[in-house]
Amino acid sequence: MSGAPEAPGVWRRLACMLYEGLLLFGVVMITGYLYSSLTQQRHALVGTAGLQAFMFVVIGIYFTWFWAQGRQTLAMKTWQLRVMTRDGQPLSQARAFARYVASWLWFLPGLAAAGLSGRHDGGAIALALALNVAVYALIARLTPTRQTLHDLLCGTRLERWRSSAPGQNPAT
């Protein structure tokens, strides 16, 4: 791409996030199996806090490693997105991890609202999450650089990016 980097649209971000969720399914399954094996967990409702903390750390390592090493996860490569600092540099491990933690703003306010309302059924949680994601995406649409709140907080940016084909000059 020539000129200034182009911020991806909301639909591209959401499509990438959905695909990322599909890819993370395998990571989550392996992580859950590993946790239950290591802790000798025999019942799904025993040790859920430990499992959630373990999942948070493993998924954090997944995103932190990809963002700091190659600026892209597989889903980001598919949807032609990459993450970098505001000045176009690769993310450090610390900044990538801070971005991972801050990116939970996509979900945590909605989950907290559902929990605080006393509604714990799947429909109420899904509605709260959908509203949270819609509001969060709208915030990105309204910012001048079209970046999400967690990118603004962490000094990072998400941009559309296409890798050059073999034998092609990336500067053209």
C-alpha positions as CSV (number, residue, x, y, z in Angstrom):
1,M,0.0,0.0,0.0
2,S,1.3,3.4,-0.7
3,G,0.9,6.6,1.4
4,A,-0.3,6.6,4.9
5,P,-1.4,3.3,6.5
6,E,-5.1,2.7,6.2
7,A,-7.0,1.8,9.3
8,P,-9.2,-1.3,8.8
9,G,-13.0,-0.9,8.8
10,V,-15.2,-2.3,11.6
11,W,-16.4,-5.3,9.5
12,R,-12.9,-6.4,8.7
13,R,-11.9,-6.2,12.4
14,L,-15.0,-8.1,13.4
15,A,-14.4,-10.8,10.7
16,C,-10.8,-11.1,11.8
17,M,-12.0,-11.4,15.5
18,L,-14.5,-14.1,14.6
19,Y,-11.9,-16.1,12.6
20,E,-9.4,-15.6,15.5
21,G,-12.0,-17.2,17.8
22,L,-12.3,-20.2,15.5
23,L,-8.5,-20.6,15.5
24,L,-8.3,-20.2,19.3
25,F,-10.8,-23.0,19.8
26,G,-7.9,-25.5,19.2
27,V,-5.6,-23.6,21.6
28,V,-8.4,-23.5,24.3
29,M,-9.1,-27.2,23.9
30,I,-5.5,-28.2,24.3
31,T,-5.0,-25.8,27.2
32,G,-8.1,-27.2,28.9
33,Y,-6.9,-30.7,28.5
34,L,-3.4,-29.8,29.7
35,Y,-4.8,-28.0,32.8
36,S,-7.2,-30.9,33.7
37,S,-4.4,-33.4,33.3
38,L,-1.9,-31.5,35.3
39,T,-4.3,-30.7,38.1
40,Q,-6.1,-34.1,38.0
41,Q,-9.4,-32.2,37.6
42,R,-12.2,-34.7,37.6
43,H,-15.3,-32.4,37.6
44,A,-15.8,-29.4,35.3
45,L,-17.1,-27.2,38.1
46,V,-14.1,-27.8,40.3
47,G,-11.1,-25.5,39.8
48,T,-12.8,-23.2,37.3
49,A,-11.0,-20.1,38.6
50,G,-7.6,-21.7,38.1
51,L,-8.6,-22.9,34.6
52,Q,-9.7,-19.4,33.7
53,A,-6.5,-17.9,34.9
54,F,-4.5,-20.5,33.1
55,M,-6.4,-19.8,29.9
56,F,-5.9,-16.1,30.3
57,V,-2.2,-16.6,30.5
58,V,-1.9,-19.1,27.6
59,I,-4.0,-16.9,25.3
60,G,-2.0,-13.9,26.4
61,I,1.2,-15.7,25.5
62,Y,-0.3,-16.6,22.1
63,F,-1.2,-13.0,21.2
64,T,1.9,-11.5,22.8
65,W,4.2,-13.8,20.9
66,F,2.6,-13.3,17.5
67,W,2.2,-9.5,17.8
68,A,5.8,-9.0,19.0
69,Q,7.4,-11.5,16.6
70,G,5.6,-11.0,13.3
71,R,3.0,-8.3,14.1
72,Q,0.2,-10.8,12.9
73,T,-1.7,-13.8,14.0
74,L,-2.8,-16.3,11.4
75,A,-6.3,-14.6,11.3
76,M,-4.6,-11.2,10.9
77,K,-2.6,-12.5,7.9
78,T,-5.8,-13.9,6.4
79,W,-7.6,-10.6,6.8
80,Q,-4.5,-8.5,5.8
81,L,-4.1,-6.7,9.1
82,R,-1.0,-6.0,11.2
83,V,-0.3,-4.3,14.5
84,M,2.5,-1.9,15.3
85,T,3.4,1.1,17.4
86,R,2.0,4.5,16.4
87,D,5.3,5.3,14.8
88,G,5.4,2.1,12.7
89,Q,7.8,0.0,14.8
90,P,7.3,-3.6,15.9
91,L,5.7,-4.1,19.3
92,S,7.9,-5.1,22.3
93,Q,6.8,-8.1,24.4
94,A,5.7,-5.7,27.1
95,R,3.6,-3.5,24.8
96,A,2.1,-6.6,23.1
97,F,1.1,-8.0,26.5
98,A,-0.4,-4.6,27.5
99,R,-2.4,-4.5,24.3
100,Y,-3.6,-8.0,25.0
101,V,-4.8,-7.0,28.5
102,A,-6.4,-3.8,27.3
103,S,-8.1,-5.6,24.4
104,W,-10.4,-7.3,27.0
105,L,-12.3,-3.9,26.8
106,W,-14.1,-5.6,23.9
107,F,-15.7,-7.9,26.4
108,L,-15.3,-7.1,30.1
109,P,-17.7,-4.2,30.4
110,G,-20.5,-6.3,28.9
111,L,-19.7,-9.3,31.0
112,A,-19.6,-7.1,34.1
113,A,-22.9,-5.5,33.2
114,A,-24.5,-8.9,32.8
115,G,-23.1,-10.1,36.1
116,L,-24.0,-6.9,38.0
117,S,-27.6,-7.0,36.7
118,G,-28.0,-10.5,38.3
119,R,-28.9,-12.0,34.9
120,H,-26.7,-15.1,34.3
121,D,-28.7,-16.7,31.5
122,G,-27.0,-17.2,28.1
123,G,-29.3,-14.7,26.3
124,A,-28.7,-11.9,28.7
125,I,-24.9,-12.4,28.6
126,A,-25.0,-12.7,24.8
127,L,-27.0,-9.4,24.6
128,A,-24.7,-7.6,26.9
129,L,-21.6,-8.8,25.0
130,A,-23.2,-7.8,21.6
131,L,-24.0,-4.3,22.9
132,N,-20.5,-4.0,24.3
133,V,-18.9,-5.0,21.0
134,A,-21.2,-2.6,19.1
135,V,-20.4,0.3,21.3
136,Y,-16.7,-0.5,21.3
137,A,-16.7,-0.7,17.5
138,L,-18.6,2.6,17.3
139,I,-15.9,4.3,19.5
140,A,-13.3,3.2,16.9
141,R,-15.4,4.5,14.1
142,L,-15.6,7.9,15.8
143,T,-11.9,8.4,16.6
144,P,-10.0,10.4,14.0
145,T,-7.5,7.6,13.4
146,R,-10.2,4.9,13.5
147,Q,-8.3,3.0,16.2
148,T,-9.9,1.2,19.1
149,L,-9.6,2.3,22.6
150,H,-7.1,-0.3,23.6
151,D,-4.8,0.7,20.7
152,L,-5.1,4.3,21.7
153,L,-4.3,3.4,25.3
154,C,-1.3,1.2,24.4
155,G,0.2,3.5,21.7
156,T,-0.4,0.9,19.0
157,R,-2.3,0.9,15.7
158,L,-4.0,-1.7,13.6
159,E,-3.6,-1.2,9.8
160,R,-4.5,-2.9,6.6
161,W,-1.4,-4.6,5.1
162,R,-0.8,-6.8,2.3
163,S,2.5,-8.8,2.1
164,S,4.2,-8.6,-1.3
165,A,4.0,-11.6,-3.5
166,P,7.2,-13.5,-4.1
167,G,9.5,-11.6,-6.6
168,Q,7.5,-8.4,-6.2
169,N,9.1,-5.2,-4.8
170,P,7.2,-4.3,-1.6
171,A,7.9,-0.5,-2.2
172,T,5.8,-0.5,-5.3
